[in-house]
Amino acid sequence: MADILIIALAALCTLLPFWIAARHGLLGWVSPLHLLGYFCGLGFLAKAVAYAAAPDLAFYARFDPAPGAALVGAIYLGGFVALICLGYLLACKPQPAAAQIIAARAVAAGVQPMGALVGIALAVSVVTVLLILQVRGAAPGEAGVIAALNRVKQINVNADGVGATLAGIKTLFVIPKYVFVLCLAQTILHPRPALLGMTLALGAALLGIALVSGDRFELVELAIYALATHAVLGGRIGWRQGALGLAGATAIVMLSAYMTELRLGAQGASLLRQIIGSTYFLDINVAVMVTGHLEPAQMLLGQSYGWWVFGWVPRDIWPDKPAIDLGVYFKREVMGITTGGAFNVTGPGEAFINFGWAGLAVAPALGWAFRVGEAFLLDAQRTARTGAAFLYPILFYPFVQACLQSSFSAFIVGAAAQLVLIVMIRTYFVRPLHWRAVPIERLSHA
């Protein structure tokens, strides 16, 4: 009976965000509540169905959950999702989409010189990869180097199981990512062979970056970049776009499976089992674990939301710097597992670790922030003057993902550094528009 209730709650939490997004979202397919629906579907509904059929697959089952713990965790997670939706609705104000689309298309068409920008992005990609290999003590042509990078994510691990992830160096990867979005936008508007070739070259570079980073979510990000860019320009999904999307999704799944094999070897679990038995997405496992294992004395009372303050200090200067990702605290202090690495904590998990059940109050604040950020970046005048809409896939999607799946402070530190690089590119290559120059009749009949 509990399994049926959990599945029903998970289905409701998956469908509700999609229903609201269809009526109030400012972008098709990738508005914040679309993303919430995707993450609920993969982290809550799919796992609830799988665990009902095969309970041993559940990650939380490794930690001797009390009877009824799964239902309690599901209730907490369901309440968190519902309150995110409420916060989003409370922040909703009418905002026309047609004007923003015109502004975004005009900005994309004016990015010049694209060839030089793509050349810079590819050069930065190569140099950054070489820097990572040098710090890791590996050579570009060395046998097994990609497998080693996928297996070991940290170096110089200290006694607390915390090491350097080279996040500072990897910040430079935002340059090819941002240029990919701009180049793809221009290619969608003017599908010339030269632009198509540059877009494909950047896409290949981003796939290589994902392999070097050992992060399968880089592949998901690449798909979101493409989909969000298409949506920002007012694109629709027809049979051709659907076929391309299916081919891209197939490639992502295959490459993800390959990265899983690199990390775990031929005897490792399948990609599907890795996803179902993990804490990826808006995860039911974490909700069950925090509601069942957190002691009152372990509550952080909001501390983790301020850890970004010391995140700026390089680990080379402060070797014993605490992890700014709450996942380390969750694994070691809450769950009592002292091996290296971290457990993915999720947004609901972080709220509970800080405030217990009162952490539900964080959810409407997140929903409000999602809508305010969406409306801010997709404002027509702001897009015309600054190209703000093209920050949506590069910075705002990672913000939503971090608030749902990861840790708040870890995102803030990286995003601030990335924004500096993005502003530099925008200053020299993205031409601002005089919004009054856009004919009024184009706005009213768009």
C-alpha positions as CSV (number, residue, x, y, z in Angstrom):
1,M,0.0,0.0,0.0
2,A,2.8,2.4,0.8
3,D,4.4,1.8,-2.6
4,I,1.1,2.7,-4.3
5,L,0.9,5.9,-2.3
6,I,4.5,6.9,-3.0
7,I,4.0,6.3,-6.8
8,A,0.8,8.3,-6.8
9,L,2.5,11.2,-5.0
10,A,5.5,11.0,-7.3
11,A,3.3,11.1,-10.4
12,L,1.4,14.1,-9.0
13,C,4.7,15.9,-8.3
14,T,5.9,15.2,-11.8
15,L,2.8,16.3,-13.6
16,L,2.0,19.4,-11.5
17,P,5.1,21.4,-12.6
18,F,4.5,20.5,-16.2
19,W,0.9,21.7,-15.9
20,I,1.9,25.0,-14.4
21,A,4.8,25.5,-16.9
22,A,2.5,25.0,-19.8
23,R,0.4,27.9,-18.6
24,H,2.8,30.3,-17.0
25,G,6.3,29.4,-18.2
26,L,8.1,31.9,-20.4
27,L,10.0,29.3,-22.4
28,G,8.7,26.1,-23.9
29,W,10.3,22.8,-22.7
30,V,12.9,24.4,-20.5
31,S,11.2,26.8,-18.1
32,P,12.2,26.3,-14.4
33,L,9.1,24.2,-13.8
34,H,9.7,22.1,-16.9
35,L,13.1,21.3,-15.4
36,L,11.5,20.6,-12.0
37,G,9.1,18.1,-13.8
38,Y,12.0,16.4,-15.5
39,F,14.0,16.1,-12.3
40,C,10.9,14.8,-10.4
41,G,10.2,12.3,-13.1
42,L,13.7,10.8,-13.1
43,G,14.5,11.2,-9.4
44,F,11.1,10.5,-7.8
45,L,8.6,8.8,-10.1
46,A,11.0,6.5,-12.0
47,K,12.8,5.4,-8.9
48,A,9.5,4.9,-6.9
49,V,8.3,2.6,-9.6
50,A,11.6,0.7,-9.8
51,Y,11.9,0.3,-6.0
52,A,8.3,-1.0,-5.8
53,A,9.3,-3.8,-8.2
54,A,12.8,-4.3,-6.8
55,P,13.3,-2.8,-3.3
56,D,17.0,-3.8,-3.2
57,L,17.7,-1.3,-5.9
58,A,17.0,1.6,-3.5
59,F,20.1,3.5,-2.4
60,Y,18.5,4.2,1.0
61,A,18.1,0.4,1.5
62,R,21.8,0.2,2.3
63,F,21.3,2.1,5.5
64,D,18.7,0.1,7.4
65,P,15.7,2.4,7.0
66,A,13.0,2.2,9.7
67,P,9.5,0.8,8.7
68,G,7.6,3.5,6.9
69,A,10.7,5.6,6.3
70,A,10.2,5.6,2.5
71,L,6.7,7.1,2.8
72,V,7.9,9.8,5.3
73,G,10.6,10.8,2.8
74,A,8.2,10.8,-0.1
75,I,5.8,13.1,1.9
76,Y,8.6,15.5,2.6
77,L,9.8,15.5,-1.0
78,G,6.2,15.9,-2.3
79,G,5.6,18.8,0.0
80,F,8.8,20.5,-1.1
81,V,7.9,20.2,-4.8
82,A,4.3,21.5,-4.2
83,L,5.7,24.5,-2.3
84,I,8.2,25.3,-5.1
85,C,5.2,25.4,-7.4
86,L,3.4,27.7,-5.0
87,G,6.3,30.1,-4.8
88,Y,6.6,30.2,-8.6
89,L,2.9,31.0,-9.0
90,L,3.0,33.8,-6.4
91,A,5.8,35.5,-8.4
92,C,4.0,35.2,-11.8
93,K,3.2,38.3,-13.7
94,P,2.1,38.7,-17.3
95,Q,5.1,39.0,-19.6
96,P,4.8,38.9,-23.4
97,A,7.1,36.4,-25.2
98,A,7.0,37.9,-28.7
99,A,9.1,40.9,-28.0
100,Q,11.8,38.9,-26.3
101,I,12.0,36.5,-29.2
102,I,12.5,39.5,-31.6
103,A,15.2,40.9,-29.4
104,A,17.0,37.5,-29.0
105,R,17.0,36.9,-32.7
106,A,18.4,40.4,-33.4
107,V,21.2,40.0,-30.8
108,A,22.2,36.5,-32.1
109,A,22.4,37.8,-35.7
110,G,24.7,40.6,-34.6
111,V,27.4,38.6,-32.8
112,Q,30.6,39.3,-34.8
113,P,33.2,38.2,-35.7
114,M,31.9,34.7,-35.1
115,G,35.0,33.0,-36.6
116,A,37.4,34.7,-34.3
117,L,35.1,34.0,-31.3
118,V,34.9,30.3,-32.1
119,G,38.7,30.2,-32.6
120,I,39.2,31.7,-29.1
121,A,36.7,29.2,-27.6
122,L,38.4,26.2,-29.1
123,A,41.9,27.4,-28.1
124,V,40.7,27.9,-24.5
125,S,39.2,24.4,-24.5
126,V,42.5,22.9,-25.6
127,V,44.6,24.9,-23.2
128,T,42.3,24.2,-20.3
129,V,42.4,20.4,-21.0
130,L,46.2,20.5,-21.1
131,L,46.3,22.4,-17.8
132,I,44.1,19.8,-16.2
133,L,46.3,17.0,-17.5
134,Q,49.4,18.8,-16.3
135,V,48.0,19.2,-12.8
136,R,46.9,15.6,-12.7
137,G,50.4,14.5,-13.8
138,A,49.2,12.9,-17.1
139,A,50.2,13.3,-20.7
140,P,47.7,13.8,-23.6
141,G,48.7,10.6,-25.4
142,E,49.1,8.5,-22.3
143,A,47.2,5.2,-22.3
144,G,44.2,5.1,-20.0
145,V,44.3,8.8,-19.2
146,I,40.6,9.3,-19.9
147,A,39.6,6.3,-17.8
148,A,41.8,7.7,-14.9
149,L,40.2,11.1,-15.1
150,N,36.8,9.5,-14.9
151,R,37.7,7.3,-11.9
152,V,39.4,9.9,-9.8
153,K,37.6,13.2,-9.5
154,Q,39.8,14.8,-6.7
155,I,43.5,15.1,-6.1
156,N,45.4,15.9,-2.9
157,V,42.7,14.4,-0.7
158,N,43.1,15.4,3.0
159,A,42.2,13.5,6.1
160,D,38.6,14.6,6.0
161,G,38.2,13.1,2.5
162,V,38.2,16.4,0.8
163,G,40.5,17.2,-2.1
164,A,40.9,19.6,-5.1
165,T,38.4,19.1,-7.9
166,L,40.2,21.7,-10.1
167,A,37.0,23.7,-10.2
168,G,39.0,26.9,-10.7
169,I,40.6,25.7,-13.9
170,K,37.4,24.2,-15.1
171,T,35.7,27.6,-14.8
172,L,37.4,28.4,-18.1
173,F,35.1,25.8,-19.8
174,V,32.3,28.4,-19.6
175,I,33.9,30.2,-22.6
176,P,33.3,27.4,-25.1
177,K,29.9,26.7,-23.6
178,Y,28.7,30.3,-24.0
179,V,30.2,30.6,-27.5
180,F,28.4,27.3,-28.4
181,V,25.1,28.9,-27.4
182,L,25.8,32.1,-29.4
183,C,27.1,30.2,-32.5
184,L,24.2,27.7,-32.4
185,A,21.7,30.7,-32.2
186,Q,23.3,32.3,-35.3
187,T,23.3,28.9,-37.1
188,I,19.6,28.4,-36.3
189,L,18.9,31.9,-37.9
190,H,21.3,31.5,-40.8
191,P,22.1,27.8,-41.4
192,R,25.2,28.4,-43.6
193,P,27.8,25.6,-43.9
194,A,30.5,27.7,-42.2
195,L,28.4,28.4,-39.2
196,L,27.2,24.8,-39.0
197,G,30.8,23.6,-39.1
198,M,31.8,25.9,-36.3
199,T,28.8,24.8,-34.2
200,L,29.6,21.1,-34.7
201,A,33.3,21.8,-33.8
202,L,32.2,23.5,-30.5
203,G,29.8,20.6,-29.8
204,A,32.6,18.1,-30.3
205,A,34.8,20.2,-27.9
206,L,32.0,20.1,-25.3
207,L,31.8,16.4,-25.6
208,G,35.5,16.2,-25.1
209,I,35.2,18.4,-22.0
210,A,32.6,16.1,-20.6
211,L,35.0,13.1,-21.0
212,V,37.9,15.0,-19.4
213,S,35.7,16.2,-16.5
214,G,34.3,12.8,-16.0
215,D,30.8,14.4,-15.4
216,R,27.9,12.8,-17.2
217,F,25.7,15.8,-16.4
218,E,27.9,17.8,-18.8
219,L,26.1,15.8,-21.5
220,V,22.7,16.7,-20.1
221,E,23.8,20.3,-20.0
222,L,24.8,20.2,-23.7
223,A,21.3,19.0,-24.6
224,I,19.8,21.7,-22.4
225,Y,22.0,24.4,-24.1
226,A,20.7,23.4,-27.5
227,L,17.0,23.1,-26.5
228,A,17.0,26.3,-24.5
229,T,18.7,28.2,-27.3
230,H,16.1,26.9,-29.8
231,A,13.4,28.0,-27.4
232,V,14.8,31.5,-26.7
233,L,14.7,32.1,-30.5
234,G,11.0,31.1,-30.6
235,G,11.7,27.8,-32.3
236,R,9.1,25.1,-32.5
237,I,9.7,21.3,-32.4
238,G,8.5,19.6,-35.5
239,W,9.3,16.2,-36.9
240,R,12.8,17.3,-38.0
241,Q,13.7,18.8,-34.7
242,G,12.2,15.8,-33.0
243,A,14.4,13.4,-35.0
244,L,17.5,15.4,-34.3
245,G,16.6,15.4,-30.6
246,L,16.1,11.7,-30.6
247,A,19.5,11.2,-32.3
248,G,21.1,13.5,-29.7
249,A,19.5,11.7,-26.8
250,T,20.7,8.4,-28.1
251,A,24.2,9.7,-28.4
252,I,24.1,11.1,-24.9
253,V,22.9,7.7,-23.5
254,M,25.6,5.9,-25.4
255,L,28.3,8.3,-24.2
256,S,27.0,8.2,-20.7
257,A,27.2,4.4,-20.7
258,Y,30.8,4.6,-22.0
259,M,31.7,7.0,-19.2
260,T,30.2,4.6,-16.7
261,E,32.4,1.9,-18.1
262,L,35.4,4.1,-17.9
263,R,34.7,4.9,-14.3
264,L,33.7,1.4,-13.0
265,G,35.2,-0.9,-15.5
266,A,33.6,-3.7,-17.5
267,Q,32.2,-5.3,-14.3
268,G,30.4,-2.1,-13.2
269,A,26.7,-1.6,-13.0
270,S,24.7,-0.7,-16.1
271,L,23.9,3.0,-16.8
272,L,20.2,2.4,-15.9
273,R,21.1,0.7,-12.6
274,Q,23.6,3.6,-11.9
275,I,20.8,6.1,-12.3
276,I,18.0,4.2,-10.5
277,G,20.3,3.2,-7.6
278,S,21.9,6.6,-7.2
279,T,21.0,10.0,-5.7
280,Y,20.8,11.7,-9.1
281,F,18.1,14.2,-9.9
282,L,15.4,15.3,-7.4
283,D,16.0,12.2,-5.5
284,I,13.7,10.2,-3.2
285,N,16.7,8.4,-1.6
286,V,18.1,11.5,-0.1
287,A,14.7,12.6,1.3
288,V,14.3,9.2,3.0
289,M,17.9,9.3,4.3
290,V,17.7,12.8,5.8
291,T,14.3,12.5,7.3
292,G,15.3,9.1,8.9
293,H,18.9,9.7,10.0
294,L,19.4,13.4,10.8
295,E,19.8,14.2,14.5
296,P,18.7,17.6,15.8
297,A,22.3,18.3,16.9
298,Q,23.5,17.8,13.3
299,M,21.2,20.6,11.9
300,L,23.3,23.4,10.4
301,L,20.6,26.2,10.9
302,G,21.4,27.8,7.6
303,Q,25.2,27.6,7.7
304,S,25.6,25.7,4.4
305,Y,23.9,28.5,2.4
306,G,26.7,30.8,3.4
307,W,29.7,28.5,2.8
308,W,30.3,30.3,-0.5
309,V,31.9,33.1,1.5
310,F,35.1,31.0,2.0
311,G,34.8,29.1,-1.3
312,W,36.9,31.8,-3.1
313,V,40.1,30.8,-1.3
314,P,42.1,28.4,-3.5
315,R,42.9,25.1,-2.0
316,D,46.6,25.6,-2.9
317,I,46.6,28.4,-0.3
318,W,44.3,26.7,2.2
319,P,44.9,22.9,1.9
320,D,42.5,22.0,4.7
321,K,39.7,24.2,3.4
322,P,36.3,22.6,4.3
323,A,34.2,21.4,1.4
324,I,31.7,23.9,0.2
325,D,29.5,21.1,-1.2
326,L,27.2,19.9,1.5
327,G,27.4,16.4,0.1
328,V,30.6,15.7,2.1
329,Y,28.9,16.7,5.4
330,F,25.9,14.6,4.5
331,K,28.0,11.5,3.8
332,R,30.4,11.8,6.7
333,E,28.5,13.4,9.5
334,V,24.9,12.5,8.9
335,M,25.3,9.0,7.3
336,G,28.5,8.1,9.1
337,I,30.4,7.0,6.0
338,T,34.0,8.2,6.2
339,T,35.4,7.1,2.8
340,G,36.3,9.9,0.4
341,G,33.9,11.7,-1.9
342,A,30.3,12.8,-1.2
343,F,26.7,11.9,-1.5
344,N,24.6,14.1,-3.8
345,V,22.5,16.1,-1.3
346,T,19.7,17.7,-3.4
347,G,17.9,21.0,-2.7
348,P,15.3,19.4,-0.4
349,G,18.0,17.5,1.4
350,E,20.1,20.6,2.0
351,A,17.0,22.4,3.4
352,F,16.3,19.5,5.8
353,I,19.9,19.2,7.0
354,N,19.8,22.9,7.8
355,F,16.3,23.3,9.3
356,G,14.6,19.9,9.6
357,W,11.0,19.8,8.6
358,A,11.0,23.6,8.8
359,G,13.2,23.4,5.7
360,L,10.0,23.2,3.7
361,A,9.9,27.0,4.0
362,V,12.9,27.1,1.7
363,A,10.8,25.6,-1.2
364,P,8.5,28.6,-1.9
365,A,11.6,30.9,-1.8
366,L,13.2,28.8,-4.4
367,G,10.0,28.8,-6.6
368,W,9.9,32.6,-6.3
369,A,13.5,32.9,-7.2
370,F,13.0,30.6,-10.2
371,R,10.2,32.8,-11.6
372,V,12.0,36.1,-10.9
373,G,15.2,34.9,-12.5
374,E,13.3,33.6,-15.5
375,A,11.4,36.9,-16.0
376,F,14.6,39.0,-15.5
377,L,16.6,37.2,-18.1
378,L,13.8,36.9,-20.7
379,D,12.9,40.6,-20.5
380,A,12.9,42.0,-24.1
381,Q,14.6,45.3,-23.3
382,R,17.3,43.6,-21.2
383,T,17.9,41.0,-23.9
384,A,18.3,43.8,-26.5
385,R,20.7,45.7,-24.4
386,T,22.8,43.0,-22.8
387,G,21.9,39.7,-24.5
388,A,20.5,38.5,-21.2
389,A,18.3,35.7,-22.7
390,F,21.5,33.8,-23.7
391,L,22.5,33.6,-20.1
392,Y,19.5,31.5,-19.4
393,P,21.0,28.2,-20.6
394,I,24.5,29.0,-19.4
395,L,23.9,30.3,-15.9
396,F,20.2,30.1,-15.0
397,Y,19.7,26.4,-15.9
398,P,22.8,25.4,-13.7
399,F,21.3,27.5,-10.9
400,V,18.0,25.7,-11.1
401,Q,19.8,22.3,-11.3
402,A,22.0,23.2,-8.3
403,C,18.9,24.2,-6.3
404,L,17.2,21.0,-7.1
405,Q,19.9,18.4,-7.2
406,S,23.1,19.8,-5.8
407,S,24.3,22.3,-3.2
408,F,23.7,26.1,-3.2
409,S,27.1,27.4,-2.2
410,A,29.0,25.3,-4.6
411,F,27.0,26.8,-7.5
412,I,27.5,30.4,-6.3
413,V,31.3,30.3,-6.2
414,G,31.6,28.8,-9.7
415,A,28.8,31.0,-11.2
416,A,30.4,34.3,-10.1
417,A,33.7,33.5,-11.8
418,Q,31.9,32.3,-14.9
419,L,29.9,35.5,-15.1
420,V,33.1,37.6,-15.3
421,L,34.2,35.6,-18.3
422,I,30.8,35.8,-19.9
423,V,30.7,39.6,-19.5
424,M,34.1,39.9,-21.2
425,I,32.9,38.0,-24.2
426,R,29.7,39.9,-24.3
427,T,31.5,43.2,-24.1
428,Y,33.7,42.6,-27.2
429,F,31.5,40.4,-29.4
430,V,27.8,40.9,-28.6
431,R,26.5,44.1,-30.0
432,P,23.8,45.9,-27.9
433,L,20.7,47.0,-29.6
434,H,18.7,50.3,-29.3
435,W,15.4,48.8,-28.3
436,R,13.4,51.8,-29.7
437,A,14.8,50.9,-33.2
438,V,12.6,47.8,-33.2
439,P,9.4,48.7,-35.2
440,I,6.4,48.7,-33.0
441,E,4.3,46.8,-35.6
442,R,6.8,43.9,-35.4
443,L,6.1,43.6,-31.7
444,S,2.3,43.8,-32.0
445,H,2.1,41.3,-34.9
446,A,4.9,38.9,-33.9
